[in-house]
Amino acid sequence: MKYIILAIVSYFIGDISFAYILGKIIAKKDVREYGSGNAGATNAFRIFGIKVGAMVFMGDVLKGVAAVLLGRYVAGNTGAYLAGAFAIIGHNWPILLGFKGGKGVATTIGVMLFVNAKLTLICVIIGVIIIVITRTVSLGSILGMAFAPFVAIIFIRPLTLNFFLFTLFLASMSIFRHKDNIKRLIKGIENKF
């Protein structure tokens, strides 16, 4: 029963949309009506600028952190994985916004920081290098996350099956969430920063 409650609470932590809330409060705009239509940090940067975008990014990171800390307190590492996964799901498909959320990158970073900081740092560095070289945020986000299971295999010791499956789940969800970006990348029409 505690796992079900933890999953629900974590989902609603993830459901808090800082892009939507701060966009409405500061810019008097619904972030979903502009740019990519996503209620996430990247679109907030594009629509509202650096200040609001940075606030959205930090808020999204912190809700991932909060969910993991709650999960670990309730049920150890298993709870941390469960809570982290559901916080990201809540961010990506928030019931309060008609299931139209963000791509989950910032929230995933927050989750992974407190699950395994070493893996997070390596994946973020990979993502940032790709973004700097290509000026394409989506490509950096996709590849940074897609490499997570491989980074885990190469650098994380001891590597447990649960942790590896968790990284595989996060990578798969990120790739799925970026499927439209992948189509645009293949066509060569993806937005650059």
Secondary structure as GFF3:
##gff-version 3
##sequence-region A 1 193
A	DSSP	alpha_helix	2	15	.	.	.	ID=ss1
A	DSSP	alpha_helix	18	22	.	.	.	ID=ss2
A	DSSP	pi_helix	23	27	.	.	.	ID=ss3
A	DSSP	three_ten_helix	31	33	.	.	.	ID=ss4
A	DSSP	alpha_helix	41	48	.	.	.	ID=ss5
A	DSSP	alpha_helix	50	92	.	.	.	ID=ss6
A	DSSP	three_ten_helix	95	97	.	.	.	ID=ss7
A	DSSP	alpha_helix	105	115	.	.	.	ID=ss8
A	DSSP	alpha_helix	117	134	.	.	.	ID=ss9
A	DSSP	alpha_helix	137	146	.	.	.	ID=ss10
A	DSSP	alpha_helix	148	155	.	.	.	ID=ss11
A	DSSP	alpha_helix	161	177	.	.	.	ID=ss12
A	DSSP	alpha_helix	179	187	.	.	.	ID=ss13
###
